[in-house]
Amino acid sequence: MDFFKLKENKTNIITECIAGLTTFLTMIYIIPVNASIVSNSGMPFDALIIATALVTIIATTINALYANTPIAMSVGMGLNVYFTFGVCVALNIPWQSALGAVFISGVVFLLLSFTNFRVWVVKSIPQDLRLAISAGIGAFIAFVALQNLGIVKADQSTIVALGDFKDTKVLFGLFALFLVILFWAFKLKAAFILAILASSLIAWIFGINGASFPKEIFSLPNLSGENGLSEIFLKLDIKAALELSMIPIILTFFVTQLFDGVGTITGIGVRGKIFDAKKEGDKKLGKTLSADAAASVIGAGIGTSTVTAFVESTSGVESGGRTGLTALVVAFCFALTLFLLPLFKAIPSSAIYPVLIMVGILMFMNVKDIDFKDPAVAVASFFIIILMPLTYSITTGFAFGFLAYILVRIFRREFSQISLGILALSAISLLVFCLQFFR
């Protein structure tokens, strides 16, 4: 175990194993949740179950062995919603082309991860706008979940309206949401997966919306059969993703992962003092960022949307995890889930979408730290947060917000507040709007 430098990092095997198990329990929900979301793009549910587990195993193992940090990686929440509903559904783009866009953004990301560009851009952007982006994505994914549960519905007069509370699906969705909030409020380590299992059990017992107990729990991974992994593995269409109209989508994947990856990794690092040692810490940070970028490239090939570091890794760090051994334990645990397809398939979607609402709430909580006393920040944050869900597009909210920010700064002659990073992203935002004419 000298490979992981346990003594140097003031930890031991038992502590690392407990930390890995803790992280696994807090993020296992990603398998049924991601498959349920992304299957709306036309990709087979069975294949997505395997792809999600597989990419989590590979990405987390790469980070464990290459960067030696206790950070687990999987399909990014928010980006999977944008991939499905913002790209495939709203824009009617085939999932193969969307995967091609993920691959291209991942390659660019990987190349830039060997430079200081990622950290430079993030540090150039005001913290307030980064928080607004997180809050906006949270509002977006929560809105999508509320729609899928029927809690809100389309309305000709008001565009959206309250759903039919006489509908069993809506009532059960509200009950499942109650369980998620309850378990989270009690600070249970595995709150999300426990809520999914508890609500699923009730749905199976009472046959709600046709739900029934799984006929079996275990099965061999479906790799090449009908709806198996082979139906999405290496099916990405890179040629289609290189079309001019796809640039805004590629930029959205890139910029969102840029903020998400760097923000999550550095945040977890602060909690565990992982990157404190100047030279060694910078080296670890750089390797973790590279592993994060490589994971997205690999994920697109396997058949998933953008892969990124998981904030749930914080639970393992809080339990004492300090090295890659923690991440390796997470990867091993996820390997076991490859044999649980029948169980995951039996989970009703009404038990899954409430977790998405809770994730949205947690992301939206960042709004409390935004400085709304600053006019430029207030205007930009408003457009970012409000337009992401209303336009069903992270791209539009992002672009509108950054352009609004720089315009208010110019109008107020606050030129010293305009950094090169802001200018670069504002130029990208303007490009996004210009490219809309090519659709």
Sequence and secondary structure as in RCSB ss.txt:
>XXXX:A:sequence
MDFFKLKENKTNIITECIAGLTTFLTMIYIIPVNASIVSNSGMPFDALIIATALVTIIATTINALYANTPIAMSV
GMGLNVYFTFGVCVALNIPWQSALGAVFISGVVFLLLSFTNFRVWVVKSIPQDLRLAISAGIGAFIAFVALQNLG
IVKADQSTIVALGDFKDTKVLFGLFALFLVILFWAFKLKAAFILAILASSLIAWIFGINGASFPKEIFSLPNLSG
ENGLSEIFLKLDIKAALELSMIPIILTFFVTQLFDGVGTITGIGVRGKIFDAKKEGDKKLGKTLSADAAASVIGA
GIGTSTVTAFVESTSGVESGGRTGLTALVVAFCFALTLFLLPLFKAIPSSAIYPVLIMVGILMFMNVKDIDFKDP
AVAVASFFIIILMPLTYSITTGFAFGFLAYILVRIFRREFSQISLGILALSAISLLVFCLQFFR
>XXXX:A:secstr
 GGGTTTTTT  HHHHHHHHHHHHHHHTTHHHHHHHHHGGGT  HHHHHHHHHHHHHHHHHHIIIII  S  EEE
 TTHHHIIIIIIIITS   HHHHHHHHHHHHHHHHHHTTSSHHHHHHHHS HHHHHHHHHHHHHHHHHHHHHHHT
SEEEETTTEEEE  TTSHHHHHHHHHHHHHHHHHHTT TTHHHHHHHHHHHHHHHHTGGG    S S     SSS
TTSGGGTTT   HHHHTSGGGHHHHHHHHHHHHHHHHHHHHHHHHHHTTT SHHHHHHHHHHHHHHHHHHHHHHH
HHT S EEE TTHHHHHHTT  SHHHHHHHHHHHHHGGG HHHHHHS GGGTHHHHHHHHHHHHGGGGGS TTSH
HHHHHHHHHHHHHHHTT HHHHHHHHHHHHHHHHHHTT GGG  HHHHHHHHHHHHHHHHGGG 
